[in-house]
Amino acid sequence: MVSQAPTPVDGSPPPITPGGTYTIQTVTVGCKIYIRRPGPTGETEERLAEILSIRDKPSNPYAKNNKVPEADGTPKPEDQWEYFVHWESFNKRLDEWVSGSRLVLSRDLEWPRPKVPVVPKKATPAKKPGKAPRTQNLLKKATSNAALAASPTPAPSTPMVMDDYPPSPSPAPSSLKRKTMHDDEEEEEEEEEEAEEDAEGDDDAEGDMEVDGDGEVETFDLSLSEPAMEAPPLSAFSKEKEIEKLRTSGSMTQSISEIARVKNLNRLQIGRHEVDAWYFSPYPKEYAHLPVLYICEFCLAFFPSPMMFSRHRQRCTMMHPPGNEIYRHEDISFYEIDGKRQLTWCRNLSLLSKCFLDHKTLYYDVTPFMYYVMAKRDSHGCHVIGYFSKEKESAENYNVACILTLPQHQRHGYGKLLIEFSYELSKKEGKLGSPEKPLSDLGLLGYRAYWAETIIDLLLNTPDSELSIDDIAQKTSITHADVMNTCSTLQLFKHYKGQHIICLNNSVLEKHQKTMAKRRRRIHPEHLKWKPPVFTRDQLRFGF
């Protein structure tokens, strides 16, 4: 007899079905089940994972045999379904499609929490005369948000919400619906109602609101007698805790629709490298769910089969990115590419980068951007290592819109090289620059490491006895806000004789010496042959 999910009770923990009392047909979207996966040392381990989507095993029209045979030669019946899973306590980029034979049916199955019925809201009563002013309400809300931000990071695996409970016995593909989506919508509705309610009686309260660099709203009211909650000490944000938080919480996805998208590519072959896709990328649906997607490393065209890819390589004459070479030192070159002139190549680059970036919204229109591509030269051509894009006209003075080092070239110092090159362009322009927010998890760590390394190196090598924040910003082209945040994170500010000074402690110096000893590649400005491009008004009219 097949066991079904127990009757849900509001507020109760998720029901669990013991192992061996259910079948694979019972597993549905939102369940948590143990699945076999390769371990770090090569052995097979069983790890808890959450089912995000279920589909019939796709057939590859470019493969000769689409069946997965058993040991005796017959296909396994459970392999006719595939499950897209999120591994518990793992980063989102490790989500993957697994076959049904990898599910461990002999261990407990955890069902998704039941959906709490939404209680209809009562009519909003008229505002009472004794209601607190808007500034106090906003201060209370900002204080509570700060307390939540300081609390430990929740588990990355969010309970799923399903419309039908208990689940149906057939594993039909279901749409992904997360509980956080419904919670966010309800909170936004409540905040809008409170804002409208407060605006009726307090029209001049907007002067009490200031927006900081991260876009968060902070409120200040000097008439309050009770002090606001103090921020946690800077020592609480250690690098180990920050890396652990980024490792388990995934990238900073801003769009709910992006969260719900399931990864559609498995592996990519780029030149002589074969890498796993991390996130969803809007490649044509005809090429989705293939075992391997073949990408030309020079023109970035994509093909579904090795035969089609080999025919393309025989005819492809491109040996380097289609742009002007503006930097060459040793085996590293940088090419400047106008998105308006090289539409197809830049679109292919955006599609490829979206496989490894989850926090950016991909726009098909690449004409407003300039692309700066870093390539490594050898006897076979210039191979793309990474790139960053830059708006032709940025109202916020961003010097980077999107930055990426391809996974096969990561952990070799190329990320810092890209960041350093972007600031060399800002120095040529005579402007202060900062990357567009939000940054990805790896991008955030890379920029913080570069800022700390650059500022400390300047403080150690400058002959002046005193350097202000503005001096550091002008010499490095790093914005004042980024300089202040970096110095605060490193705890370089000290109070001495009634004023704040920058003081380098021993731990910061030791860490800087180790970092400089490891770094092998640097940007040499004398090899940069580039002038800031100047665009006319007609050239900046995109889409008209």
Disulfide bonds with the S-S distance in Angstrom:
none
